[in-house]
């Protein structure tokens, strides 16, 4: 059988590595060669690992430069976050970032970098808003807005408490829009 020169080099290298990894450590005693076999050392009780605190940004007051300072968020994603915040009126929880469609960004890993102050949400009065402006809210669809304005015609004045007491919208929708309307 013919063995190429490159195959011979591979066989020889494999033999040397096998010797170095398995045979030599068993034949050399720890006291003879302290450089080759490094004894296991423990960290003392006084040493503490200090991990850098992640940069935390408040979503309702952040601008695009603050958002871009977080790793993996560029100008495009920062703009998407700011546009969604504007549509909502502000964030009431960091998990709302998951509602934005990020194609190449794992937002779950970035959530610890954000905080939310719900006091900064701009609540709107349903009674003074137009059909189009209510429809612009991301949690409401056309049929929901129709139900709201039908209730407005029926009851004269409409606010969140009227929506809740008259059960104009389903309970899950009311819970979603509660932070945004007076």
NUBA-212051 format. One record per atom (N, C-alpha, C, O): residue in three letters; y, x negated, z. Coordinates in steps of 0.2 Angstrom, whole numbers, padded with zeros to 4 digits, always signed. Atoms other than C-alpha are relative to their C-alpha. Example, Ala and Ser with C-alpha at 12.3 -4.5 7.8 and 13.67 -1.06 7.14 Angstrom:
residues 2
Ala-0006-0004+0000
Ala-0022-0062+0039
Ala+0006-0004+0000
Ala+0005-0009+0003
Ser-0006+0004-0001
Ser-0005-0068+0036
Ser+0005+0004+0003
Ser+0011+0001+0004
***
This chain:
residues 182
Unk-0006-0004+0000
Unk+0000+0000+0000
Unk+0006-0004+0000
Unk+0007-0009+0004
Unk-0006+0004+0001
Unk+0017-0007-0005
Unk+0005+0003+0005
Unk+0007+0009+0005
Unk-0005-0002-0004
Unk+0031-0006+0008
Unk+0007-0004-0002
Unk+0007-0010-0003
Unk-0006+0002+0003
Unk+0049-0008+0002
Unk+0003-0005+0006
Unk+0002-0004+0012
Unk-0003+0004-0005
Unk+0060-0021+0011
Unk+0004+0004+0005
Unk+0005+0002+0010
Unk-0004-0005-0005
Unk+0072-0007+0018
Unk-0005+0003+0005
Unk-0003+0004+0010
Unk+0004-0004-0004
Unk+0057+0002+0025
Unk-0003-0005+0006
Unk-0004-0003+0011
Unk+0002+0005-0005
Unk+0051-0015+0034
Unk+0006-0001+0005
Unk+0004-0001+0011
Unk-0006+0000-0005
Unk+0069-0016+0042
Unk+0000+0006+0004
Unk+0001+0005+0010
Unk+0000-0005-0004
Unk+0067+0001+0048
Unk-0005+0000+0005
Unk-0004+0002+0011
Unk+0006+0001-0005
Unk+0050-0002+0056
Unk+0001-0005+0005
Unk+0000-0004+0011
Unk-0002+0006-0005
Unk+0056-0018+0064
Unk+0005+0003+0005
Unk+0005+0002+0011
Unk-0006-0003-0005
Unk+0072-0009+0071
Unk-0003+0005+0005
Unk-0001+0005+0011
Unk+0004-0005-0005
Unk+0061+0005+0078
Unk-0004-0003+0005
Unk-0004-0001+0011
Unk+0004+0004-0005
Unk+0050-0007+0086
Unk+0004-0003+0006
Unk+0002-0003+0012
Unk-0004+0003-0004
Unk+0064-0016+0094
Unk+0003+0005+0005
Unk+0004+0004+0011
Unk-0003-0006-0004
Unk+0072+0000+0100
Unk-0005+0003+0005
Unk-0003+0004+0011
Unk+0005-0003-0005
Unk+0056+0006+0108
Unk-0001-0005+0005
Unk-0002-0003+0011
Unk+0000+0006-0005
Unk+0054-0011+0117
Unk+0006+0001+0005
Unk+0005+0001+0011
Unk-0005+0000-0005
Unk+0071-0010+0124
Unk+0001+0006+0004
Unk+0003+0005+0010
Unk-0001-0006-0003
Unk+0071+0008+0129
Unk-0006+0001+0005
Unk-0005+0004+0011
Unk+0006-0003-0004
Unk+0053+0010+0136
Unk-0004-0006+0004
Unk-0006-0005+0009
Unk+0004+0005-0003
Unk+0044-0007+0139
Unk+0004-0005+0005
Unk+0002-0006+0010
Unk-0004+0005-0004
Unk+0058-0019+0146
Unk+0002+0003+0006
Unk+0001+0000+0011
Unk-0002-0003-0006
Unk+0064-0007+0159
Unk-0005+0000+0005
Unk-0004-0001+0012
Unk+0005+0000-0005
Unk+0047-0006+0167
Unk-0002-0007+0002
Unk-0005-0008+0007
Unk+0002+0007-0001
Unk+0044-0025+0166
Unk+0005-0004+0005
Unk+0003-0008+0008
Unk-0005+0004-0004
Unk+0060-0031+0174
Unk+0001+0004+0006
Unk+0002+0010+0006
Unk-0001-0003-0006
Unk+0063-0028+0192
Unk+0007+0001+0001
Unk+0011-0003-0002
Unk-0007-0001-0001
Unk+0079-0022+0198
Unk+0004-0006+0003
Unk+0010-0007+0001
Unk-0004+0005-0003
Unk+0084-0037+0208
Unk+0000-0006-0005
Unk+0005-0010-0004
Unk-0001+0006+0005
Unk+0081-0049+0193
Unk+0006+0001-0005
Unk+0009-0004-0007
Unk-0005-0001+0005
Unk+0093-0041+0181
Unk+0004+0006+0002
Unk+0003+0012-0001
Unk-0005-0006-0002
Unk+0107-0030+0189
Unk+0004+0002-0006
Unk+0006+0008-0005
Unk-0004-0003+0006
Unk+0116-0029+0172
Unk-0004+0005-0004
Unk-0001+0010-0006
Unk+0004-0004+0004
Unk+0102-0021+0163
Unk-0001+0007+0003
Unk-0001+0012+0000
Unk+0002-0006-0004
Unk+0097-0008+0176
Unk+0006+0001+0005
Unk+0007-0002+0010
Unk-0006-0002-0005
Unk+0113+0000+0184
Unk-0003+0005+0005
Unk-0005+0010+0003
Unk+0002-0005-0006
Unk+0109+0008+0201
Unk+0004+0006+0000
Unk+0010+0005-0002
Unk-0004-0007+0000
Unk+0114+0026+0203
Unk+0005-0001+0006
Unk+0003-0003+0012
Unk-0005+0000-0005
Unk+0130+0027+0213
Unk+0003+0007+0001
Unk+0004+0010-0004
Unk-0003-0007-0002
Unk+0137+0042+0222
Unk+0008-0001+0001
Unk+0010-0006+0002
Unk-0007-0001-0002
Unk+0155+0047+0223
Unk+0001+0001+0007
Unk-0003+0004+0010
Unk-0001-0001-0007
Unk+0162+0045+0240
Unk+0003+0007+0001
Unk+0006+0011-0004
Unk-0002-0006-0002
Unk+0167+0061+0249
Unk+0008+0001-0001
Unk+0011+0006-0001
Unk-0008+0000+0000
Unk+0186+0056+0248
Unk+0002+0001-0007
Unk+0008+0003-0008
Unk-0003+0000+0007
Unk+0187+0056+0229
Unk+0000+0008-0002
Unk-0005+0011-0001
Unk+0000-0007+0003
Unk+0192+0073+0221
Unk+0002-0001-0007
Unk+0007-0005-0009
Unk-0002+0000+0007
Unk+0193+0077+0203
Unk+0006+0005+0000
Unk+0006+0010+0002
Unk-0006-0004+0000
Unk+0210+0083+0199
Unk+0001+0002-0008
Unk+0001-0002-0012
Unk+0000-0003+0007
Unk+0210+0095+0183
Unk+0008+0002-0001
Unk+0011+0005+0003
Unk-0007-0003+0001
Unk+0227+0098+0175
Unk+0000+0007-0001
Unk-0004+0010-0004
Unk-0001-0007+0000
Unk+0233+0115+0177
Unk+0002+0002-0007
Unk+0006-0001-0010
Unk-0002-0002+0006
Unk+0234+0125+0161
Unk+0007+0003+0000
Unk+0009+0006+0005
Unk-0007-0003+0001
Unk+0251+0130+0154
Unk-0001+0007+0000
Unk-0004+0010-0004
Unk+0000-0007+0000
Unk+0254+0148+0158
Unk+0006+0003-0002
Unk+0012+0001+0000
Unk-0006-0003+0003
Unk+0266+0158+0148
Unk+0000+0008+0001
Unk-0005+0011+0000
Unk-0001-0007-0001
Unk+0272+0175+0152
Unk+0001+0004-0007
Unk+0006+0002-0010
Unk+0000-0003+0007
Unk+0269+0186+0136
Unk+0006+0004-0001
Unk+0008+0004-0007
Unk-0005-0005+0002
Unk+0283+0199+0138
Unk+0007-0004+0000
Unk+0012-0001-0002
Unk-0007+0004+0001
Unk+0297+0185+0139
Unk-0001-0006-0004
Unk+0004-0009-0005
Unk+0001+0007+0004
Unk+0289+0171+0128
Unk+0003+0001-0007
Unk+0003+0007-0010
Unk-0002+0001+0007
Unk+0297+0166+0112
Unk-0005-0004-0004
Unk-0010-0006-0001
Unk+0005+0003+0004
Unk+0288+0159+0097
Unk-0001-0008+0002
Unk-0006-0010+0001
Unk+0001+0007-0002
Unk+0291+0141+0103
Unk-0004-0001+0006
Unk-0008-0006+0006
Unk+0004+0000-0006
Unk+0283+0144+0120
Unk-0007+0001-0003
Unk-0012-0002+0000
Unk+0007-0002+0002
Unk+0268+0152+0111
Unk-0003-0006-0004
Unk-0009-0007-0004
Unk+0002+0006+0004
Unk+0267+0137+0099
Unk-0002-0006+0004
Unk-0006-0010+0002
Unk+0001+0006-0004
Unk+0266+0125+0113
Unk-0008+0000+0003
Unk-0010-0005+0005
Unk+0007-0001-0002
Unk+0248+0132+0117
Unk-0004-0003-0006
Unk-0003-0001-0012
Unk+0005+0003+0006
Unk+0234+0123+0107
Unk-0003+0005-0003
Unk-0005+0010-0001
Unk+0003-0004+0005
Unk+0227+0132+0092
Unk+0005+0006-0002
Unk+0003+0010-0006
Unk-0004-0005+0002
Unk+0242+0144+0091
Unk+0006-0003-0004
Unk+0010-0007-0001
Unk-0005+0003+0004
Unk+0253+0140+0077
Unk+0005+0005-0002
Unk+0005+0011+0002
Unk-0006-0005+0001
Unk+0269+0149+0070
Unk-0003+0007-0003
Unk+0000+0012-0001
Unk+0003-0006+0002
Unk+0258+0162+0061
Unk-0002+0004+0005
Unk-0001+0010+0006
Unk+0003-0003-0005
Unk+0248+0167+0076
Unk+0006+0002+0005
Unk+0006+0008+0008
Unk-0005-0002-0005
Unk+0264+0167+0087
Unk+0004+0006-0003
Unk+0006+0010+0001
Unk-0004-0005+0003
Unk+0273+0178+0075
Unk-0004+0007+0000
Unk-0001+0012+0002
Unk+0004-0006+0000
Unk+0258+0190+0075
Unk+0000+0003+0007
Unk+0001+0009+0008
Unk-0001-0002-0007
Unk+0259+0191+0094
Unk+0006+0003+0002
Unk+0007+0008+0005
Unk-0006-0003-0002
Unk+0277+0194+0095
Unk+0001+0007-0004
Unk+0005+0011-0001
Unk+0000-0007+0003
Unk+0276+0208+0082
Unk-0004+0005+0003
Unk-0001+0011+0004
Unk+0004-0005-0003
Unk+0262+0216+0091
Unk+0004+0002+0007
Unk+0004+0008+0009
Unk-0003-0002-0006
Unk+0272+0215+0107
Unk+0006+0005-0001
Unk+0008+0009+0003
Unk-0005-0004+0001
Unk+0287+0223+0099
Unk-0002+0007-0002
Unk+0001+0012+0000
Unk+0002-0006+0002
Unk+0277+0237+0092
Unk-0002+0004+0006
Unk-0001+0010+0007
Unk+0002-0003-0006
Unk+0269+0240+0109
Unk+0006+0002+0005
Unk+0006+0008+0008
Unk-0005+0000-0005
Unk+0285+0238+0119
Unk-0001-0005+0006
Unk+0003-0005+0010
Unk+0002+0005-0005
Unk+0277+0224+0129
Unk-0007+0001+0002
Unk-0010+0006+0001
Unk+0007+0001-0002
Unk+0260+0219+0136
Unk+0000+0002+0007
Unk+0004+0001+0011
Unk+0002-0002-0007
Unk+0253+0227+0152
Unk-0006-0004+0002
Unk-0007-0004+0008
Unk+0005+0004-0002
Unk+0238+0216+0152
Unk-0002-0005-0006
Unk+0000-0004-0011
Unk+0001+0006+0005
Unk+0233+0199+0144
Unk-0006+0002-0005
Unk-0006+0000-0011
Unk+0005-0001+0004
Unk+0217+0207+0137
Unk+0002+0004-0007
Unk-0002+0005-0011
Unk-0003-0004+0006
Unk+0228+0217+0124
Unk+0001-0005-0006
Unk+0001-0003-0011
Unk+0000+0005+0006
Unk+0229+0201+0114
Unk-0006+0000-0004
Unk-0006-0001-0010
Unk+0006-0001+0004
Unk+0211+0205+0109
Unk+0001+0005-0005
Unk-0003+0006-0010
Unk-0001-0005+0005
Unk+0218+0220+0099
Unk+0003-0003-0006
Unk+0002+0001-0011
Unk-0002+0003+0006
Unk+0226+0208+0087
Unk-0005-0003-0004
Unk-0010-0006-0001
Unk+0005+0004+0004
Unk+0216+0202+0073
Unk+0002-0007-0002
Unk+0006-0008-0006
Unk-0001+0007+0002
Unk+0215+0184+0073
Unk-0006-0003-0003
Unk-0012-0002-0001
Unk+0006+0002+0005
Unk+0204+0177+0059
Unk-0003-0006+0003
Unk-0010-0007+0003
Unk+0003+0006-0002
Unk+0201+0159+0065
Unk+0002-0002+0007
Unk+0002-0008+0008
Unk-0002+0001-0007
Unk+0206+0160+0083
Unk-0004+0003+0005
Unk-0005+0009+0005
Unk+0004-0003-0005
Unk+0195+0163+0098
Unk+0005+0001+0006
Unk+0007-0003+0010
Unk-0005-0002-0005
Unk+0208+0172+0109
Unk-0003+0000+0007
Unk+0001-0001+0012
Unk+0003-0001-0007
Unk+0195+0174+0124
Unk+0001-0007+0003
Unk+0002-0007+0010
Unk-0001+0006-0003
Unk+0197+0155+0127
Unk+0007-0002+0002
Unk+0008-0006+0006
Unk-0008+0001-0001
Unk+0216+0156+0127
Unk+0003+0004+0005
Unk+0008+0003+0008
Unk-0003-0005-0005
Unk+0218+0171+0139
Unk+0002-0003+0007
Unk+0007-0001+0010
Unk-0002+0003-0006
Unk+0219+0159+0155
Unk+0007-0003-0001
Unk+0011-0004+0004
Unk-0006+0003+0001
Unk+0235+0152+0147
Unk+0006+0005+0000
Unk+0012+0004-0001
Unk-0005-0005+0001
Unk+0244+0169+0147
Unk+0000+0004+0007
Unk-0005+0005+0011
Unk-0001-0004-0006
Unk+0251+0180+0161
Unk+0004+0006-0003
Unk+0008+0005-0008
Unk-0003-0006+0002
Unk+0259+0197+0160
Unk+0004+0003+0006
Unk+0001+0004+0011
Unk-0004-0004-0005
Unk+0274+0205+0170
Unk+0001+0007-0003
Unk+0005+0008-0007
Unk-0001-0007+0003
Unk+0272+0224+0167
Unk+0007+0003+0001
Unk+0009+0008-0002
Unk-0007-0002-0001
Unk+0290+0226+0174
Unk+0004-0001-0006
Unk+0009+0002-0007
Unk-0004+0002+0005
Unk+0296+0219+0158
Unk-0001+0005-0006
Unk+0002+0004-0012
Unk+0001-0005+0005
Unk+0289+0233+0147
Unk+0006+0005-0001
Unk+0008+0007+0004
Unk-0006-0004+0002
Unk+0302+0243+0138
Unk-0003+0007-0001
Unk-0006+0009-0006
Unk+0003-0007+0000
Unk+0297+0262+0142
Unk+0005+0004-0004
Unk+0011+0003-0004
Unk-0004-0004+0004
Unk+0303+0274+0129
Unk+0000+0007+0002
Unk-0005+0010+0005
Unk+0000-0007-0001
Unk+0308+0292+0131
Unk-0003+0004-0006
Unk+0000+0004-0011
Unk+0003-0003+0005
Unk+0297+0303+0121
Unk+0005+0006-0003
Unk+0005+0007-0009
Unk-0004-0005+0002
Unk+0310+0317+0120
Unk+0005-0002-0005
Unk+0007+0002-0009
Unk-0005+0002+0005
Unk+0323+0307+0111
Unk-0003-0004-0006
Unk+0001-0006-0010
Unk+0003+0004+0006
Unk+0311+0298+0099
Unk-0001+0005-0006
Unk-0003+0010-0005
Unk+0001-0003+0006
Unk+0309+0303+0081
Unk-0008+0000-0001
Unk-0011-0004+0002
Unk+0007+0000+0001
Unk+0292+0307+0074
Unk-0003-0007-0003
Unk-0008-0009-0001
Unk+0001+0006+0003
Unk+0292+0291+0064
Unk-0001-0006+0005
Unk-0005-0010+0005
Unk+0000+0005-0005
Unk+0296+0280+0079
Unk-0006+0001+0005
Unk-0009-0004+0007
Unk+0006-0001-0004
Unk+0282+0288+0089
Unk-0006-0002-0003
Unk-0011-0005-0001
Unk+0006+0001+0004
Unk+0270+0286+0075
Unk-0001-0008-0001
Unk-0006-0010-0002
Unk+0000+0007+0001
Unk+0275+0267+0074
Unk-0004-0003+0006
Unk-0006-0009+0006
Unk+0004+0003-0005
Unk+0266+0264+0091
Unk-0007-0001-0002
Unk-0010+0004-0004
Unk+0007+0001+0003
Unk+0249+0256+0088
Unk-0005+0004+0004
Unk-0011+0004+0001
Unk+0005-0004-0004
Unk+0240+0267+0101
Unk-0001+0007-0003
Unk-0005+0011-0001
Unk+0000-0007+0002
Unk+0244+0283+0092
Unk-0001+0001-0007
Unk+0002-0003-0011
Unk+0001-0001+0008
Unk+0238+0290+0075
Unk+0004+0006-0001
Unk+0007+0010+0003
Unk-0004-0006+0002
Unk+0246+0304+0065
Unk-0001+0006+0003
Unk+0003+0010+0005
Unk+0002-0006-0004
Unk+0236+0318+0073
Unk+0003+0000+0007
Unk+0005+0005+0009
Unk-0002+0000-0007
Unk+0241+0312+0090
Unk+0008+0002+0000
Unk+0010+0006+0005
Unk-0007-0001+0000
Unk+0259+0312+0086
Unk+0002+0007-0002
Unk+0007+0010+0001
Unk-0001-0007+0001
Unk+0258+0329+0078
Unk-0001+0005+0006
Unk+0002+0009+0007
Unk+0001-0004-0006
Unk+0250+0336+0094
Unk+0006-0001+0005
Unk+0008+0004+0008
Unk-0006+0001-0004
Unk+0265+0328+0104
Unk+0006+0004-0002
Unk+0009+0007+0002
Unk-0006-0004+0002
Unk+0278+0336+0093
Unk-0001+0007+0000
Unk+0003+0011+0001
Unk+0002-0007-0001
Unk+0269+0353+0093
Unk+0001+0002+0007
Unk+0004+0007+0009
Unk-0002-0002-0007
Unk+0270+0352+0112
Unk+0007+0000+0002
Unk+0009+0004+0006
Unk-0007+0000-0001
Unk+0288+0347+0111
Unk+0003+0007-0002
Unk+0008+0009+0001
Unk-0003-0007+0002
Unk+0292+0363+0101
Unk-0002+0005+0005
Unk+0002+0010+0006
Unk+0003-0005-0004
Unk+0281+0373+0113
Unk+0004+0000+0007
Unk+0005+0006+0009
Unk-0003+0000-0007
Unk+0288+0367+0130
Unk+0007-0002+0000
Unk+0010-0002+0005
Unk-0007+0002+0000
Unk+0306+0362+0124
Unk+0001-0008+0001
Unk+0004-0011-0003
Unk-0001+0007-0002
Unk+0306+0345+0133
Unk-0007-0003+0001
Unk-0011+0000+0003
Unk+0006+0004-0001
Unk+0292+0332+0132
Unk+0001-0006+0003
Unk+0005-0010+0001
Unk+0000+0007-0003
Unk+0288+0317+0143
Unk-0007-0001+0002
Unk-0012+0003+0000
Unk+0006+0001-0002
Unk+0273+0309+0149
Unk-0004+0004+0005
Unk-0010+0006+0004
Unk+0003-0004-0005
Unk+0270+0320+0164
Unk-0002+0007-0003
Unk-0007+0010-0001
Unk+0002-0006+0004
Unk+0270+0335+0152
Unk-0006-0001-0004
Unk-0011+0003-0004
Unk+0006+0002+0004
Unk+0257+0327+0141
Unk-0006+0000+0004
Unk-0011+0002+0002
Unk+0006+0000-0005
Unk+0246+0324+0156
Unk-0001+0006+0003
Unk-0007+0008+0003
Unk+0002-0007-0003
Unk+0248+0341+0164
Unk-0003+0005-0005
Unk-0007+0009-0003
Unk+0002-0005+0005
Unk+0246+0351+0148
Unk-0006-0003-0004
Unk-0009+0001-0008
Unk+0006+0003+0004
Unk+0232+0339+0142
Unk+0001+0001-0008
Unk-0004+0003-0011
Unk-0002+0000+0007
Unk+0240+0337+0125
Unk-0004-0005-0004
Unk-0007-0003-0009
Unk+0004+0005+0003
Unk+0230+0321+0122
Unk-0006-0001+0004
Unk-0006+0001+0010
Unk+0006+0001-0004
Unk+0213+0316+0127
Unk+0002-0005+0006
Unk+0007-0009+0005
Unk-0001+0004-0006
Unk+0212+0307+0144
Unk+0001-0008-0002
Unk+0005-0011+0001
Unk+0000+0008+0002
Unk+0208+0289+0136
Unk+0006-0002-0003
Unk+0009-0007-0002
Unk-0006+0002+0003
Unk+0223+0290+0125
Unk+0006+0000+0005
Unk+0011-0004+0004
Unk-0006+0000-0005
Unk+0235+0295+0139
Unk+0000-0006+0005
Unk+0005-0008+0006
Unk+0000+0006-0004
Unk+0229+0281+0150
Unk+0002-0006-0004
Unk+0006-0011-0001
Unk-0002+0005+0004
Unk+0232+0269+0135
Unk+0008+0000-0001
Unk+0011-0005-0001
Unk-0007+0000+0001
Unk+0250+0275+0132
Unk+0004+0001+0006
Unk+0010+0001+0006
Unk-0004-0001-0006
Unk+0255+0278+0150
Unk+0005-0006+0002
Unk+0011-0004+0004
Unk-0005+0005-0002
Unk+0264+0261+0153
Unk+0006+0000-0005
Unk+0011-0003-0004
Unk-0006+0000+0005
Unk+0275+0264+0137
Unk+0004+0006-0001
Unk+0010+0005-0004
Unk-0004-0006+0000
Unk+0282+0281+0139
Unk+0002+0003+0007
Unk-0002+0003+0011
Unk-0003-0003-0006
Unk+0293+0289+0152
Unk-0002+0007+0001
Unk-0001+0011+0006
***
